[in-house]
Amino acid sequence: WYQRRVRGQEVVDQAQERRIVSELTDDKTAVECCQFFLRDHQFLVEPACGATLSAIYTGKMSEYLGEETPGTSPIVVVVCGGATVDIDTLSGLATKFDTDTKLERHYPLEEMRL
């Protein structure tokens, strides 16, 4: 218990020292970003992860970084697996939200350092 408490305090301390940005995205965009990630990396993720990926795929990351543009330093996105989603579920969500997978990605895959 003590060790978890110390680590928890470290997280709180780091959060207070760093700039934290909180952003909302809608379900449709999250599902579209899951589809982009599946297409780009052949890795299925659930919409909660797609919400995180939307910062990259929609170009919001450049707004967060300001002068520090992608390509000048690494960007790390933690990608969780698709434990609660399969291709049929993702297809069903895409139909439900009428996703437009022609949404332009802000950073073409070729320009992203992977």
VOVEX-749408 format. One line per 8 residues: number of its first residue (from 1); their letters; for each residue x, z, y of C-alpha. Coordinates in steps of 0.5 Angstrom, whole numbers. Layout:
residues N
NUM> a> X Z Y; ...
This chain:
residues 114
1> wyqrrvrg> 0 0 0; 6 2 5; 9 -5 4; 3 -9 5; 2 -5 11; 9 -6 14; 8 -13 13; 1 -13 16
9> qevvdqaq> 4 -10 22; 10 -16 22; 5 -21 22; 1 -18 28; 8 -17 32; 9 -24 31; 2 -26 33; 3 -23 39
17> errivsel> 10 -26 41; 8 -33 39; 3 -38 42; -3 -38 38; -8 -43 39; -15 -43 36; -19 -49 35; -26 -51 32
25> tddktave> -27 -58 28; -34 -60 25; -36 -61 18; -36 -69 19; -29 -69 21; -26 -64 16; -29 -68 11; -26 -75 14
33> ccqfflrd> -19 -71 14; -20 -70 7; -21 -77 5; -15 -79 10; -10 -74 6; -13 -76 -1; -11 -83 1; -5 -82 4
41> hqflvepa> -2 -77 -1; -6 -78 -7; -8 -70 -7; -15 -67 -7; -16 -62 -2; -23 -58 0; -26 -58 7; -23 -52 9
49> cgatlsai> -16 -55 9; -19 -61 12; -21 -57 18; -13 -55 19; -11 -62 17; -16 -65 23; -10 -62 28; -6 -67 25
57> ytgkmsey> -10 -73 24; -14 -73 30; -8 -72 35; -10 -65 37; -3 -63 35; 0 -66 41; -5 -63 46; -3 -56 43
65> lgeetpgt> 5 -58 43; 5 -61 50; 12 -63 52; 14 -62 45; 12 -68 41; 12 -69 34; 18 -72 32; 22 -67 36
73> spivvvvc> 22 -62 31; 18 -61 24; 11 -59 24; 9 -55 18; 2 -55 15; 0 -51 9; -4 -55 4; -8 -51 -1
81> ggatvdid> -11 -55 -7; -18 -57 -9; -20 -51 -13; -27 -52 -11; -27 -59 -10; -27 -65 -14; -28 -73 -13; -35 -73 -14
89> tlsglatk> -36 -67 -9; -32 -70 -4; -36 -77 -4; -42 -73 -4; -40 -69 2; -38 -76 5; -45 -79 4; -48 -72 7
97> fdtdtkle> -44 -73 13; -44 -80 14; -37 -80 15; -33 -86 18; -26 -87 15; -24 -92 20; -23 -86 25; -16 -88 28
105> rhypleem> -11 -83 26; -7 -81 32; 0 -81 28; 0 -87 23; 3 -84 16; 10 -88 17; 11 -84 24; 10 -77 20
113> rl> 16 -74 17; 14 -72 11
